[in-house]
Amino acid sequence: MSTAAQMTGMARELAEKSPEDRQMVIRRSSMIALIAFLTLIDLFGSQALLPTLVETYGVTPAAMGFAVNASTIGMAFASLVVAIFARKIDRKRGIWMCLALLCIPTILLAHTDDLTTFTLLRVAQGVCMSAAFTLTLTYLSEECSITAVGGAMAAYITGNVASNLFGRLLASELAGNLGLAESFYGFAALNLAGAVAAYLYIGARDSHGRQPKDAGSVIEAWKDHLTNPRLVAMVGIGFILLFVFVATFTYANFILSEAPFALPQTMIGLVYFVFAPAILTTPLAAASVKRFGARVSFHGSIAVSLLGLLLLLTHSLVPFLAGLAMVGAGLFFAQSVATGYVGRTATHDHAAANGLYLASYYLGGIAGAFVIGQVFSMAGWGAAVWALVALTGLAGLLSLKMQR
């Protein structure tokens, strides 16, 4: 797909708006991206510390990989809970309060030396992050027009991408120069900054958010959503996307820290500049969907991810890093397309639909950390990569359910 064509489409869309509308779109997208950045910066930042954490705690890579990614268990649980009680939750107040609470388990991570406690605190982090994430997606689905929701989702995913890059860089630099505890203190400060940003932009605004008109139970809403084959396909795709992402970027750390690469901790942090291309490409997802359709856009991103995974089988650093960049860019682009598609496809009760998708998405993350951890330990990196190639291909097949 042509990046120039996508950027031209976005420019044309902004040009059709009045100066006031353009300023509103830019301001909204910037704030949404900032809130996403400060919401999810804890999620993957700790992955950059995996070799150091394994050495500090004296456990296997698979055990620490599971512990670090245990946050996705809390995220899956919170996605469903928020969906159940969404009708009674003030979206705006809930977003900034969840971010404020997130700093508590983040600070406590700096003071634990027990793997079980570490794992439970990561779960608690996941609950807070997911509650804020789910409420934000629901708020956007309900408050934005059908044409604006794709751009709003793309802005949110872009903030997610940025949090992956700068979260890993921050964690590596703080841990490498100051210590593990200081990296968690840094994340806690950013969590509080996210709470302030969400309060100022969302929580203090006059509107209280539209509540669903349907008075039925969320269980009935889930049953109804599960009869929609397109939404069911999205639930499966969500599971695969985070499965592949978490598995790839969790265990690639160990490959980079061992021969033939043997990179030190600070250099592993710099490696995550591979997310920079994704920051540039993810905002184009909405324009791509508008121009080419969701299915074609998704297939293009999956093709990029597959090629990137194959490059991870090489033993040369430059192709390996190029592969990581392609996997990151492809999966984030695919996530943006899929997340926006859920918001547009759900005909009612967006909180229930988002809850199903996000629960599956986050369960995929912990499944990827555990399953590929076992494959990595028993059969090596090559077998792990081929398993991820097969799953990514399956996501491409499920996307055939997408309609323009």
C-alpha positions in Angstrom: 0.0 0.0 0.0 1.2 3.5 -0.8 2.2 5.6 2.2 2.1 8.7 0.0 -1.5 7.9 -1.0 -2.5 7.4 2.6 -0.9 10.7 3.6 -2.6 12.5 0.7 -5.9 11.0 1.8 -5.4 12.3 5.4 -4.4 15.7 4.1 -7.5 15.9 1.9 -9.7 14.9 4.8 -8.2 17.7 6.9 -8.4 20.2 4.0 -12.2 19.5 3.7 -12.7 20.8 7.3 -12.7 24.3 8.5 -9.7 25.7 10.3 -11.5 25.3 13.6 -12.4 21.7 12.8 -8.8 20.9 11.8 -7.5 22.3 15.0 -10.1 20.3 16.9 -9.1 17.0 15.1 -5.4 17.7 15.7 -5.9 18.6 19.4 -8.1 15.6 20.0 -5.7 13.2 18.3 -2.7 14.6 20.2 -4.4 14.3 23.6 -5.8 10.8 22.8 -2.3 9.7 21.8 -0.7 11.3 25.0 -3.2 9.6 27.3 -2.6 6.2 25.6 1.1 6.7 25.9 0.9 7.4 29.7 -1.7 4.6 30.2 0.2 1.7 28.6 3.9 2.7 29.2 4.1 0.2 32.0 2.9 -2.7 29.9 5.9 -3.5 27.8 8.6 -1.3 29.4 9.5 -4.1 31.8 10.2 -6.4 28.8 13.4 -4.5 28.1 14.6 -5.5 31.6 14.0 -9.2 31.2 17.7 -10.3 31.1 18.4 -8.2 34.2 15.3 -9.4 36.0 16.2 -13.1 35.2 19.6 -12.5 36.8 18.2 -10.5 39.8 15.5 -13.1 40.6 17.5 -16.1 39.7 14.7 -17.8 37.6 14.4 -19.1 34.0 13.6 -16.9 31.1 10.2 -18.6 30.7 9.3 -18.0 34.3 10.2 -14.3 34.2 8.6 -13.9 30.8 5.3 -15.2 32.3 5.7 -12.9 35.4 6.4 -9.8 33.4 3.5 -10.4 31.0 1.1 -11.4 33.9 -0.3 -7.9 33.6 -2.3 -9.1 30.6 -4.2 -11.5 33.0 -5.4 -8.5 34.9 -6.1 -6.6 31.7 -8.3 -9.4 30.3 -10.2 -9.6 33.6 -10.7 -5.9 33.9 -11.9 -5.7 30.3 -14.8 -8.0 31.1 -15.6 -6.4 34.5 -15.7 -2.9 32.9 -18.0 -4.2 30.2 -20.4 -5.7 32.8 -20.6 -2.5 34.9 -20.1 0.0 32.0 -23.7 1.4 32.3 -22.9 2.5 35.9 -19.4 3.8 35.4 -18.7 7.4 34.6 -16.3 7.0 31.7 -14.5 10.3 32.2 -14.0 10.0 36.0 -13.1 6.3 35.7 -10.3 7.0 33.2 -8.3 9.4 35.3 -8.9 7.6 38.5 -7.6 4.3 37.1 -4.4 6.0 36.0 -4.0 7.6 39.4 -4.4 4.1 41.1 -1.9 2.6 38.6 1.0 4.3 40.3 0.5 2.3 43.5 1.4 -1.2 42.3 4.1 0.4 40.1 5.8 1.9 43.1 5.5 -1.4 45.0 7.3 -3.2 42.2 10.4 -1.3 43.2 10.3 -2.9 46.7 9.7 -6.6 46.1 12.3 -9.4 45.7 9.8 -12.2 45.5 8.6 -13.5 42.1 5.1 -14.3 43.2 4.6 -10.8 44.6 6.1 -9.4 41.5 3.6 -11.4 39.4 0.6 -10.3 41.4 1.7 -6.6 41.3 1.9 -6.9 37.5 -1.6 -8.3 37.5 -2.8 -5.3 39.5 -1.1 -3.0 37.1 -2.9 -4.8 34.3 -6.3 -4.2 36.0 -5.7 -0.5 36.2 -4.3 -0.1 32.7 -7.1 -2.2 31.1 -9.9 -0.4 33.0 -8.6 3.0 31.7 -8.0 1.6 28.2 -11.5 0.0 27.9 -13.2 3.1 29.2 -11.3 5.2 26.8 -12.2 3.1 23.8 -15.8 3.0 24.9 -15.8 6.7 25.3 -14.4 7.2 21.8 -16.9 4.8 20.3 -19.8 6.6 21.9 -18.6 10.2 21.5 -17.0 10.2 18.0 -18.9 10.0 14.8 -18.6 6.9 12.7 -16.1 8.6 10.4 -14.1 10.1 13.3 -13.8 6.9 15.4 -11.2 5.3 13.1 -8.9 8.3 13.4 -9.4 8.5 17.2 -8.6 4.8 17.5 -5.5 5.2 15.3 -4.4 8.1 17.5 -4.8 5.9 20.6 -2.9 3.0 19.1 -0.1 5.4 18.0 0.2 6.5 21.6 0.4 2.8 22.5 3.3 2.4 19.9 5.1 5.3 21.4 4.8 3.9 24.9 6.4 0.7 23.7 9.4 2.5 22.3 10.0 5.1 25.0 8.9 2.9 27.8 11.6 0.3 26.9 14.2 3.0 26.4 13.4 4.6 29.7 13.4 1.3 31.6 16.7 0.3 30.1 18.4 3.6 30.7 17.2 3.9 34.3 18.0 0.3 35.1 21.4 0.4 33.4 22.5 3.7 35.0 20.6 3.9 38.3 18.9 0.5 39.1 15.8 -1.5 38.7 13.9 0.3 41.5 14.4 3.7 39.8 12.9 2.4 36.5 9.7 1.7 38.4 9.7 5.0 40.1 10.0 6.7 36.7 6.9 4.7 35.4 4.9 5.7 38.5 5.6 9.4 37.9 4.4 9.0 34.3 1.2 7.2 35.5 0.4 10.3 37.6 1.1 12.5 34.7 -1.4 10.4 32.7 -4.0 10.9 35.3 -3.6 14.6 35.3 -3.7 14.7 31.4 -6.9 12.6 31.4 -8.5 14.7 34.0 -7.8 18.0 32.2 -8.8 16.8 28.8 -11.6 14.3 29.5 -12.5 14.3 33.1 -13.2 18.0 33.5 -15.3 18.4 30.3 -19.0 19.2 30.6 -20.4 16.1 28.8 -20.8 13.0 30.8 -20.7 10.6 27.9 -23.6 9.0 26.2 -24.9 5.9 28.0 -26.1 2.9 26.0 -29.9 3.0 25.3 -30.2 -0.8 25.5 -31.3 -1.7 29.0 -30.6 -5.4 28.5 -27.9 -7.3 30.4 -24.3 -7.3 29.2 -24.6 -11.1 29.0 -27.4 -10.7 26.4 -25.2 -8.2 24.6 -22.3 -10.6 24.5 -24.5 -13.4 23.2 -25.8 -11.0 20.5 -22.3 -9.9 19.6 -21.1 -13.5 19.3 -23.7 -14.1 16.6 -22.0 -11.5 14.5 -19.4 -13.4 12.5 -17.3 -10.3 11.8 -17.0 -9.5 15.5 -16.2 -13.1 16.3 -13.4 -13.0 13.8 -12.1 -9.8 15.4 -12.0 -11.5 18.8 -9.8 -14.3 17.3 -7.6 -11.8 15.6 -7.2 -9.8 18.8 -6.0 -12.9 20.6 -3.4 -13.6 17.8 -2.1 -10.1 17.5 -0.9 -9.7 21.1 0.1 -13.4 21.3 2.6 -12.8 18.4 3.7 -9.4 19.7 4.4 -10.4 23.3 6.1 -13.6 22.3 8.3 -11.9 19.7 9.5 -9.0 21.8 9.7 -11.0 25.1 12.1 -13.7 23.8 13.9 -11.6 21.3 15.5 -9.9 24.3 17.3 -13.2 25.2 18.5 -13.7 21.6 19.9 -10.2 21.6 21.7 -10.7 24.9 23.3 -14.0 23.9 25.8 -14.9 21.1 26.2 -14.1 18.3 24.7 -10.6 19.2 25.7 -10.4 23.0 24.3 -6.9 23.5 24.6 -5.3 26.9 21.4 -4.0 28.7 21.8 -0.4 27.7 22.2 -1.4 24.0 19.1 -3.7 24.2 17.2 -0.6 25.2 18.4 1.3 22.1 17.4 -1.6 19.9 13.8 -0.7 20.6 14.1 2.2 18.2 12.8 -0.5 15.9 9.3 0.8 17.0 10.0 4.2 15.4 8.6 3.2 12.0 5.4 2.0 13.7 4.9 5.5 15.2 5.0 6.9 11.6 2.8 4.3 10.0 0.1 3.6 12.6 -1.6 7.0 12.2 -2.1 6.2 8.6 -4.3 3.2 9.4 -7.6 5.1 9.3 -6.7 6.7 6.0 -5.8 3.3 4.6 -9.1 1.8 5.7 -11.0 4.7 4.1 -9.1 4.3 0.8 -8.6 0.6 0.5 -11.0 -1.0 3.0 -10.3 -2.8 6.3 -9.5 -6.2 4.7 -6.9 -5.0 2.2 -5.3 -2.8 4.9 -5.2 -5.7 7.3 -3.7 -8.1 4.8 -1.0 -5.6 3.9 0.0 -5.3 7.6 0.0 -9.1 8.0 2.3 -9.5 5.0 4.8 -7.0 6.5 4.6 -8.9 9.8 5.2 -12.3 8.2 8.3 -11.0 6.3 9.6 -9.5 9.5 9.2 -12.8 11.4 11.2 -14.6 8.7 14.0 -12.1 9.1 14.2 -13.1 12.8 15.7 -16.4 11.7 18.9 -14.7 10.6 22.1 -14.5 12.6 23.1 -11.0 11.4 22.1 -8.0 13.6 20.9 -5.6 10.8 18.4 -8.1 9.2 17.3 -9.1 12.7 16.6 -5.5 13.7 14.8 -4.9 10.4 12.7 -7.9 11.2 11.7 -6.6 14.6 10.8 -3.2 13.0 8.6 -4.9 10.4 6.9 -7.1 13.0 6.2 -4.1 15.2 5.0 -1.9 12.4 2.8 -4.6 10.9 1.2 -5.7 14.1 0.5 -2.2 15.4 -1.0 -1.3 12.0 -3.1 -4.4 12.1 -4.2 -3.7 15.7 -5.3 -0.2 14.7 -7.4 -1.6 11.8 -8.9 -4.3 13.9 -9.7 -2.0 16.9 -11.4 0.6 14.7 -13.3 -2.2 12.9 -14.7 -3.4 16.2 -16.0 0.1 17.0 -17.6 0.4 13.6 -19.1 -3.1 13.4 -20.7 -3.2 16.8 -24.3 -2.0 16.3 -25.0 -1.5 20.0 -23.4 -1.7 23.5 -19.9 -0.7 22.5 -18.6 -1.4 26.0 -19.6 -5.1 25.7 -18.1 -5.4 22.3 -14.8 -3.7 23.3 -14.7 -5.9 26.5 -14.9 -9.1 24.4 -12.2 -7.9 22.0 -9.9 -6.6 24.7 -10.3 -9.7 26.9 -9.3 -11.9 24.0 -6.5 -9.5 23.0 -5.0 -9.6 26.5 -5.4 -13.3 27.0 -3.4 -13.7 23.8 -0.6 -11.8 25.4 -0.2 -14.1 28.4 -0.8 -17.1 26.2 2.0 -16.0 23.9 4.4 -15.4 26.8 3.7 -18.9 28.3 3.3 -21.1 25.2 6.2 -19.6 23.2 8.3 -19.6 26.4 7.9 -23.4 26.5 8.7 -23.7 22.8 11.7 -21.5 23.2 13.0 -23.4 26.2 12.5 -26.9 24.7 13.0 -26.4 20.9 14.8 -23.0 20.5 14.2 -19.7 18.8 13.7 -21.1 15.3 10.8 -23.3 16.3 9.2 -20.4 18.2 9.4 -18.1 15.1 7.8 -20.7 12.9 5.0 -21.1 15.4 4.4 -17.4 15.3 4.5 -17.4 11.5 1.7 -20.0 11.4 -0.5 -18.0 13.9 0.1 -14.7 12.0 -1.1 -16.5 8.8 -4.2 -17.6 10.7 -5.0 -14.0 11.5 -4.9 -13.2 7.8 -7.4 -16.0 7.1 -9.8 -14.7 9.9 -9.6 -11.2 8.4 -11.5 -12.5 5.3 -14.6 -11.9 7.4 -14.0 -8.2 7.2 -16.2 -6.1 5.0 -15.5 -2.7 3.6 
